[in-house]
């Protein structure tokens, strides 16, 4: 769950220094990479859906 939270706040660009330090202290690279890829896919799908909604 912490990987999802870190990726979500990173997408928004809002991070506290203490949260960044906490995330760096417990690295789980594979989980962060997977969460980032899935988050990116969801963001792309949401944007495509929004464009389809506006275009119709």
ZIQUI-V456241 format. One record per backbone hydrogen bond with DSSP energy under -1.0 kcal/mol. NH is the residue of the N-H (numbers start at 0). CO is the residue of the C=O. Records with the same first field share a line. If there is no record, write none. Layout:
BEGIN
NH=CO / CO
END
This chain:
BEGIN
4=0
5=1
6=2
7=3
8=4
9=5
10=6
11=7
12=8
13=8
19=15
20=16
21=17
22=18
23=19
24=20
31=27
32=28
33=29
34=30
35=31
36=32
37=33
38=34
39=35
40=36
41=37
42=38
43=39
44=40
45=41
46=42
47=43
48=44
49=45
50=46
51=47
52=48
53=49
54=50
55=51
END
